[in-house]
Amino acid sequence: MKTFNMLLSSINDVKDFVNTVSKYDFDVDLTSGRYVVDAKSIMGIFSLDLSKPIKVEVHSDDAEAFMAEIDKFIIK
C-alpha cells in the first residue's frame, strides 16, 4: 500500500483523476478529515473539501504506472 497527499484544484483535475483511477483494477481511497471515499467515485470526491490536500491510499504494491500518471496532482 502507498500513501501520499495530493491536491485537485479544478473540476477538470477531478475528472482527469477519476478517469485515470478507473483504468486500474486495484482500490484507491481518498481521505479528507474523517471522510473516506472511493477514488473512482466522482460524486464522492466532490463531497470532500477540495481546498485542502487529500490523503490518497493506493491498495496495491504494483502501482508505479498509476503513480506516474497522477504525478501532476501529487504534493511533493
C-alpha distances in whole Angstrom, upper triangle without the diagonal:
4,7,10,14,16,19,21,25,27,27,27,23,22,24,22,19,19,21,18,15,18,18,15,14,10,10,10,11,13,15,18,20,20,19,16,16,15,15,17,20,22,24,21,20,24,24,22,24,23,25,22,19,16,13,10,7,5,5,5,6,9,9,12,14,13,12,16,17,16,17,20,18,16,18,18
4,7,10,13,16,18,22,24,25,24,21,20,22,20,17,18,20,17,14,17,18,15,15,12,11,10,11,12,13,16,19,19,19,16,16,15,14,17,19,21,23,20,19,23,23,20,22,21,23,20,16,14,10,8,6,5,7,7,7,10,8,10,13,11,10,13,15,13,14,17,15,12,14,14
4,7,10,14,16,19,22,23,23,19,18,21,20,16,17,20,17,15,18,19,17,17,14,12,10,10,10,10,13,15,16,16,14,15,14,13,16,19,20,22,19,17,20,21,18,18,18,19,16,13,10,7,6,5,6,9,11,11,13,11,13,15,13,11,14,16,13,13,16,13,11,12,12
4,7,10,13,16,19,21,21,17,17,19,18,15,17,19,17,15,19,20,18,19,16,15,11,11,10,11,12,15,16,16,14,15,15,13,17,19,19,21,19,16,19,20,16,17,15,17,14,10,8,6,5,7,9,12,13,14,15,13,13,15,13,10,13,14,11,11,13,10,7,8,9
4,7,10,13,16,18,18,15,14,18,17,14,16,19,17,15,19,20,19,21,18,16,13,12,9,9,10,13,15,15,14,15,15,13,17,18,18,20,17,14,17,17,14,13,12,13,10,6,5,5,6,9,11,15,16,17,18,15,16,17,15,12,14,15,11,11,12,9,6,6,8
4,7,10,13,15,15,11,11,14,13,11,13,16,14,14,17,19,18,20,18,17,13,12,10,11,11,14,17,15,14,14,15,12,15,16,16,18,16,12,15,16,13,12,10,11,9,5,5,7,7,11,12,16,18,19,19,16,16,17,14,11,13,13,9,9,9,5,4,5,9
4,6,9,12,12,9,10,13,13,11,13,16,15,15,18,20,20,22,21,19,15,14,11,12,11,14,17,16,15,15,16,13,16,16,15,17,15,11,13,14,11,10,7,8,7,5,6,9,10,14,15,19,21,22,22,19,19,19,16,14,15,14,11,11,9,6,7,7,11
4,6,8,9,6,6,10,10,8,11,13,13,14,16,18,19,22,21,19,15,14,11,13,12,16,18,16,16,14,15,12,14,14,12,14,13,9,10,13,11,10,6,8,9,8,8,11,12,15,16,20,22,24,23,20,20,19,16,15,16,14,11,12,10,6,9,10,14
4,7,8,6,8,11,12,11,14,16,16,17,19,21,23,25,24,22,19,18,15,16,14,17,20,18,19,17,18,15,17,17,14,15,15,12,11,14,12,11,7,7,9,9,11,14,15,19,20,24,25,27,27,23,23,22,19,18,19,17,13,14,11,9,12,12,15
4,5,5,7,9,10,11,13,14,15,17,19,21,22,25,25,23,20,19,16,18,16,20,22,20,20,18,18,16,17,16,13,14,15,12,11,14,13,12,9,10,12,13,14,17,17,21,22,25,27,29,28,24,24,23,20,20,20,17,14,16,13,11,14,15,19
4,5,5,6,9,10,11,12,14,15,17,19,21,23,24,22,19,19,16,18,17,20,22,20,19,17,17,14,15,14,10,11,13,10,9,13,13,13,10,12,15,15,15,18,18,21,22,25,26,29,28,24,25,23,20,20,21,18,15,17,15,13,16,18,21
4,5,5,6,8,10,10,12,14,15,17,19,22,23,22,19,19,17,20,19,23,25,22,21,19,18,15,15,14,11,14,15,12,12,16,16,16,13,15,17,17,16,19,18,21,21,24,26,28,26,23,23,21,18,18,18,15,13,15,13,12,15,18,21
4,5,5,6,9,10,11,12,14,16,18,21,21,19,16,17,15,17,17,20,22,20,19,17,16,13,13,14,11,14,14,11,11,15,14,14,11,13,14,13,13,16,15,18,18,22,23,25,24,20,20,18,15,15,15,12,10,12,10,8,12,14,17
4,6,5,6,9,10,11,12,15,16,19,19,17,14,14,12,15,15,18,20,17,16,13,13,10,10,10,7,10,11,8,8,12,11,12,9,12,14,13,12,14,13,16,17,20,21,24,23,19,20,19,15,16,17,14,11,14,12,10,13,15,19
4,5,5,6,9,10,11,13,15,18,18,17,15,16,15,18,18,22,23,20,18,15,14,11,10,10,7,10,12,10,10,14,14,16,13,16,18,17,15,18,16,18,18,21,22,25,23,20,21,19,15,17,17,14,12,15,14,12,15,18,21
4,6,5,6,9,10,11,14,17,17,17,15,16,15,18,19,23,24,21,20,17,15,12,11,12,10,14,15,12,13,17,17,18,15,17,18,17,16,17,16,18,17,20,20,23,21,17,18,15,13,14,14,10,9,12,11,10,13,17,19
4,5,5,6,9,10,12,15,15,14,11,12,12,15,16,20,21,18,16,14,12,8,9,10,9,13,13,10,12,15,14,16,13,16,16,14,13,14,12,14,13,16,17,19,18,15,15,14,10,11,12,9,7,10,10,8,11,14,17
4,5,5,6,9,10,13,13,12,10,12,11,15,16,20,21,18,15,12,10,7,5,7,6,10,11,9,11,14,14,16,14,18,18,16,14,15,13,14,14,16,17,20,19,16,17,15,12,13,15,12,10,14,14,12,14,18,21
4,6,5,7,10,12,14,14,13,15,15,19,20,24,25,21,19,16,13,10,8,10,9,13,14,13,14,17,18,20,18,21,21,20,17,18,16,17,15,17,18,21,19,16,17,14,11,14,14,11,11,14,14,14,16,20,22
4,5,6,8,11,12,12,11,14,14,18,20,24,25,22,19,16,13,10,9,12,12,16,16,14,16,19,19,21,18,21,21,19,17,17,14,15,13,15,15,17,15,12,13,10,8,10,11,7,8,11,12,12,14,17,20
4,5,6,8,9,9,8,10,12,15,18,21,22,19,16,13,10,7,6,10,11,14,13,12,15,17,17,19,17,21,20,18,15,15,12,12,10,12,12,15,14,11,13,11,8,10,12,9,9,12,14,12,14,17,20
4,5,7,9,9,10,12,14,18,20,24,24,20,17,14,11,8,6,9,10,14,14,13,16,18,19,21,20,23,23,21,18,18,15,15,13,14,14,17,16,13,15,13,10,13,15,12,12,16,17,16,18,21,23
4,7,9,11,12,15,17,20,23,27,27,24,20,17,14,12,9,13,14,18,18,17,20,22,22,24,22,26,25,23,20,20,17,16,14,14,14,16,14,12,14,11,9,13,13,11,12,16,17,17,18,22,24
4,6,8,9,13,15,19,22,25,25,23,19,16,13,11,10,13,15,19,18,17,21,22,22,25,23,26,25,23,20,19,15,14,11,11,10,13,11,9,12,10,8,11,13,11,12,15,18,17,18,21,23
4,7,9,13,16,19,23,26,25,22,19,16,12,12,10,14,16,19,18,18,22,23,23,26,25,28,27,24,21,20,16,14,11,10,10,13,11,11,14,13,11,14,16,15,16,19,21,20,20,24,25
4,7,10,13,17,20,23,22,20,16,14,11,11,10,14,17,19,17,17,21,22,21,24,23,26,25,22,19,17,13,11,8,6,6,10,9,9,12,12,10,13,16,15,15,18,20,19,19,22,23
4,7,10,13,17,19,19,16,12,11,8,8,8,11,14,16,14,14,18,19,18,21,20,24,22,19,16,14,11,8,6,5,8,11,12,11,14,15,12,13,17,16,15,18,20,18,18,20,22
4,7,10,14,17,16,14,10,9,6,5,8,10,13,15,12,12,16,16,15,18,17,20,18,16,12,10,7,6,5,6,9,12,13,11,14,14,11,12,15,14,12,15,17,15,14,17,19
4,7,10,13,12,10,7,6,5,5,9,10,12,13,10,10,14,14,12,15,15,18,16,14,10,8,6,5,7,8,11,15,16,14,17,17,14,14,17,17,14,17,18,15,15,17,19
4,7,10,10,8,6,5,6,6,10,10,11,12,9,8,11,11,9,11,11,14,12,10,6,6,5,6,9,11,14,17,18,16,18,19,15,15,18,17,14,16,16,13,13,14,17
4,6,7,6,4,7,9,9,13,13,14,14,11,9,12,11,8,10,11,13,11,9,6,5,6,8,11,13,17,19,21,19,21,22,18,17,21,20,17,18,19,15,14,15,18
4,6,5,7,9,12,12,15,14,15,14,11,10,11,10,6,7,8,10,8,8,5,6,9,12,15,17,20,23,24,22,24,24,21,20,23,22,18,19,19,15,15,15,18
4,6,8,11,15,15,19,18,18,17,14,13,14,12,9,9,11,12,10,10,9,9,12,14,18,19,23,25,27,25,27,28,24,23,26,25,22,23,23,19,18,17,20
4,7,10,14,15,18,17,18,17,13,14,15,12,10,11,14,15,13,13,11,11,13,14,18,19,23,25,27,25,28,29,25,24,28,27,23,25,25,21,20,20,23
4,7,10,12,15,13,15,13,10,10,12,9,7,10,12,15,13,13,10,10,12,13,16,17,21,24,26,24,26,27,23,23,26,25,21,23,23,20,19,20,23
4,7,9,12,11,13,12,9,9,12,10,9,11,13,16,14,13,10,9,10,10,13,14,17,20,22,20,23,24,20,20,23,22,19,21,22,18,18,19,22
4,6,9,7,10,9,6,7,10,9,8,12,13,16,15,14,11,11,10,11,12,13,17,20,21,19,22,22,18,19,22,20,18,20,21,17,18,19,22
4,5,6,9,10,7,8,11,11,11,15,15,18,18,16,12,12,10,10,11,11,14,18,19,17,20,19,16,17,20,18,16,19,20,17,17,20,23
4,5,7,10,8,7,10,12,11,14,13,17,16,14,11,11,8,9,9,11,14,17,17,15,17,16,13,14,16,14,12,15,16,13,14,17,20
4,6,9,8,8,11,13,13,17,16,19,19,18,14,15,12,13,12,13,15,18,18,15,18,17,13,15,17,15,14,17,18,15,17,20,23
4,5,5,6,9,10,11,15,14,18,18,18,15,15,14,15,15,16,18,22,22,19,22,20,17,18,21,18,16,20,20,17,19,21,24
4,5,5,6,9,10,13,12,16,17,17,14,16,15,16,17,19,21,24,24,21,23,21,18,19,21,18,16,19,18,16,18,20,24
4,5,5,6,9,12,12,16,17,18,15,17,16,18,19,21,23,27,27,24,26,25,21,22,24,21,19,22,21,18,21,23,26
4,5,5,7,11,11,15,15,15,13,14,14,15,16,18,21,24,25,22,24,24,20,21,23,21,18,21,21,18,19,21,24
4,5,5,8,8,12,12,12,10,12,12,14,15,18,20,23,24,21,23,22,18,18,21,18,15,18,17,14,16,17,21
4,5,8,7,11,13,13,12,14,15,17,19,21,24,27,27,24,26,25,21,21,23,21,18,20,19,16,18,19,23
4,7,9,12,13,14,12,14,15,17,20,22,25,28,28,26,28,27,23,23,26,23,20,23,22,18,20,21,24
4,6,9,9,10,8,11,13,15,18,20,23,26,27,24,26,26,22,21,24,22,19,20,19,16,17,17,21
4,6,6,9,8,11,14,17,20,22,25,28,29,25,27,27,23,22,24,23,19,20,19,15,16,16,20
4,5,7,7,11,13,16,19,22,24,27,27,24,25,24,21,20,22,20,16,17,16,12,14,14,17
4,7,9,13,15,19,21,25,27,29,29,26,27,27,23,22,23,22,18,19,17,13,14,13,17
4,6,10,13,16,19,22,25,26,27,24,25,25,22,20,22,21,17,17,16,12,13,11,14
4,7,9,13,16,19,21,23,24,21,21,22,19,17,19,18,14,14,13,10,9,8,11
4,6,10,13,16,18,20,21,18,19,20,17,15,18,17,13,14,14,10,10,10,13
4,7,10,13,16,17,19,16,18,19,16,14,17,17,14,14,15,12,10,10,13
4,6,10,12,14,15,13,14,16,12,11,14,14,11,12,14,11,9,11,13
4,6,9,11,13,11,14,15,12,11,15,15,13,14,17,14,12,14,16
4,6,8,10,8,11,12,9,9,13,13,12,14,16,14,13,15,17
4,7,9,9,12,14,12,12,16,16,15,17,20,18,17,19,20
4,5,6,10,11,10,11,14,15,15,17,20,19,17,20,20
4,6,8,11,11,11,14,16,16,17,20,20,18,20,20
4,6,8,9,10,12,14,15,16,19,19,18,20,20
4,6,5,6,9,10,11,12,16,15,14,17,17
4,5,5,6,9,10,10,14,15,13,16,16
4,5,5,6,9,10,13,14,14,17,18
4,5,5,6,9,12,12,12,15,16
4,5,5,6,9,10,9,12,13
4,6,5,8,10,10,13,13
4,6,8,9,10,14,15
4,5,6,7,11,12
4,5,5,9,9
4,6,8,10
4,7,9
4,6
4
